[in-house]
Amino acid sequence: MNEKFYTWMEKVGFFGGSVQDTTHEAIDEFFTEENFREILGYDDEMFDEMADELDMDVIDWDRVQLLAHDVLTDWQADQLSKAAAVMGRKGGKVSSPAKSAAAKNRPNLGLAEGRKRLASLSPEQRRENAKKAAKARWKK
């Protein structure tokens, strides 16, 4: 993000100031010479100062709008990231005593259970299961 331009956008009131609509459409409406003269009360001396702040000889409004669009895109992504982080924190801890207790009470049908079941099979049953598995593999 162009920090210098972002700071300038805050100074002229785009973020949290006189502008309530921080969208790309609002940039095209806000960053015009007419708007700065009529609404913000800028005069030629203030435009010269603004040009110096933005490292321009004369204010190029197309360039100002382009820079503003870039800054806004970065700002929106930053705001979205902050919101997602807050929502993640509000989701709570991944594990809690209640979740741990529920997991302990649930039947374990995983690998350990499968090994127990396999140990209880007779050699004949294991052979049949192996044949079924082989047929299924070759069928594909």
C-alpha positions as a printed NumPy array, in Angstrom:
array([[  0.   ,   0.   ,   0.   ],
       [  1.205,   3.504,  -0.756],
       [  1.417,   4.712,   2.854],
       [  2.014,   8.345,   1.909],
       [ -1.093,   8.446,  -0.268],
       [ -3.11 ,   6.559,   2.37 ],
       [ -2.118,   9.183,   4.964],
       [ -3.147,  11.917,   2.554],
       [ -6.518,  10.192,   1.949],
       [ -7.085,  10.158,   5.714],
       [ -6.102,  13.846,   5.912],
       [ -8.68 ,  14.889,   3.311],
       [-11.322,  12.857,   5.126],
       [-11.864,   9.864,   2.865],
       [-11.359,   7.283,   5.632],
       [-13.57 ,   8.042,   8.624],
       [-14.038,  11.678,   7.762],
       [-16.619,  13.35 ,   5.597],
       [-17.017,  10.317,   3.327],
       [-19.284,   7.556,   4.611],
       [-19.117,   5.411,   1.463],
       [-15.646,   3.882,   1.104],
       [-16.203,   2.108,  -2.21 ],
       [-14.539,   2.373,  -5.601],
       [-17.553,   4.291,  -6.925],
       [-17.123,   6.839,  -4.125],
       [-13.512,   7.436,  -5.203],
       [-14.621,   8.545,  -8.654],
       [-17.102,  10.968,  -7.073],
       [-14.873,  12.223,  -4.241],
       [-11.539,  12.772,  -5.99 ],
       [-12.452,  15.521,  -8.449],
       [-11.287,  19.106,  -8.614],
       [-14.881,  20.36 ,  -8.378],
       [-15.498,  18.37 ,  -5.199],
       [-12.329,  19.645,  -3.543],
       [-13.154,  23.257,  -4.465],
       [-16.863,  23.215,  -3.576],
       [-17.193,  20.764,  -0.676],
       [-13.748,  20.839,   0.937],
       [-13.111,  24.528,   0.184],
       [ -9.741,  24.067,  -1.52 ],
       [ -8.203,  27.078,  -3.275],
       [ -5.23 ,  27.318,  -5.644],
       [ -2.76 ,  27.567,  -2.77 ],
       [ -4.156,  24.396,  -1.192],
       [ -3.976,  22.606,  -4.555],
       [ -0.292,  23.593,  -4.825],
       [  0.3  ,  22.203,  -1.335],
       [ -1.609,  19.043,  -2.267],
       [  0.506,  18.627,  -5.417],
       [  3.684,  18.935,  -3.31 ],
       [  2.391,  16.32 ,  -0.847],
       [  1.668,  13.937,  -3.718],
       [  4.964,  14.645,  -5.517],
       [  3.205,  16.135,  -8.558],
       [  3.869,  19.399, -10.403],
       [  0.164,  19.868, -11.079],
       [ -2.676,  17.714,  -9.751],
       [ -3.386,  14.931, -12.223],
       [ -6.879,  13.818, -11.147],
       [ -6.74 ,  10.604, -13.187],
       [ -3.542,   9.622, -11.384],
       [ -5.035,  10.638,  -8.025],
       [ -8.055,   8.419,  -8.67 ],
       [ -5.834,   5.534,  -9.796],
       [ -3.713,   5.805,  -6.636],
       [ -6.87 ,   6.06 ,  -4.528],
       [ -8.286,   2.893,  -6.121],
       [ -5.05 ,   1.011,  -5.321],
       [ -5.023,   2.234,  -1.723],
       [ -8.708,   1.407,  -1.276],
       [ -8.224,  -2.132,  -2.61 ],
       [ -5.407,  -2.72 ,  -0.114],
       [ -7.398,  -1.071,   2.683],
       [-10.454,  -3.259,   2.   ],
       [ -8.315,  -6.415,   2.001],
       [ -6.784,  -5.312,   5.317],
       [-10.229,  -4.658,   6.822],
       [-11.437,  -8.068,   5.634],
       [ -8.389,  -9.742,   7.156],
       [ -8.967,  -7.98 ,  10.483],
       [-12.632,  -9.005,  10.485],
       [-11.751, -12.633,   9.748],
       [ -9.216, -12.622,  12.569],
       [-11.797, -11.279,  15.01 ],
       [-14.349, -13.874,  13.892],
       [-11.759, -16.61 ,  14.343],
       [-11.031, -15.477,  17.876],
       [-14.718, -15.356,  18.71 ],
       [-15.072, -18.977,  17.596],
       [-13.332, -20.05 ,  20.785],
       [-10.602, -22.542,  21.453],
       [-10.334, -25.598,  19.267],
       [-10.434, -27.901,  22.282],
       [-12.368, -27.477,  25.486],
       [-13.148, -29.743,  28.432],
       [-16.635, -30.384,  27.041],
       [-15.275, -31.376,  23.613],
       [-12.662, -33.644,  25.216],
       [-15.287, -35.389,  27.373],
       [-17.572, -35.903,  24.374],
       [-14.706, -37.414,  22.381],
       [-13.881, -39.832,  25.181],
       [-17.507, -41.004,  25.376],
       [-17.788, -41.551,  21.615],
       [-17.127, -45.098,  20.389],
       [-13.771, -45.392,  18.659],
       [-14.4  , -46.971,  15.293],
       [-10.971, -46.104,  13.965],
       [ -7.753, -48.055,  13.49 ],
       [ -7.619, -49.619,  16.961],
       [-11.17 , -50.937,  16.612],
       [-10.325, -52.356,  13.191],
       [ -7.308, -54.196,  14.59 ],
       [ -9.46 , -55.749,  17.331],
       [-11.99 , -56.904,  14.776],
       [ -9.261, -58.338,  12.519],
       [ -7.77 , -60.286,  15.436],
       [-11.15 , -61.865,  16.147],
       [-11.541, -63.221,  12.56 ],
       [-10.708, -66.816,  11.733],
       [ -8.132, -67.556,   9.006],
       [-10.995, -68.63 ,   6.705],
       [-12.812, -65.297,   7.19 ],
       [ -9.603, -63.354,   6.569],
       [ -9.014, -65.328,   3.343],
       [-12.552, -64.532,   2.116],
       [-12.091, -60.838,   2.904],
       [ -8.76 , -60.801,   1.038],
       [-10.353, -62.43 ,  -2.031],
       [-13.198, -59.848,  -2.015],
       [-10.691, -57.014,  -1.771],
       [ -8.598, -58.421,  -4.644],
       [-11.671, -58.813,  -6.866],
       [-12.711, -55.251,  -6.08 ],
       [ -9.249, -53.913,  -6.978],
       [ -9.098, -55.826, -10.268],
       [-12.66 , -54.86 , -11.153],
       [-11.686, -51.199, -11.419]])
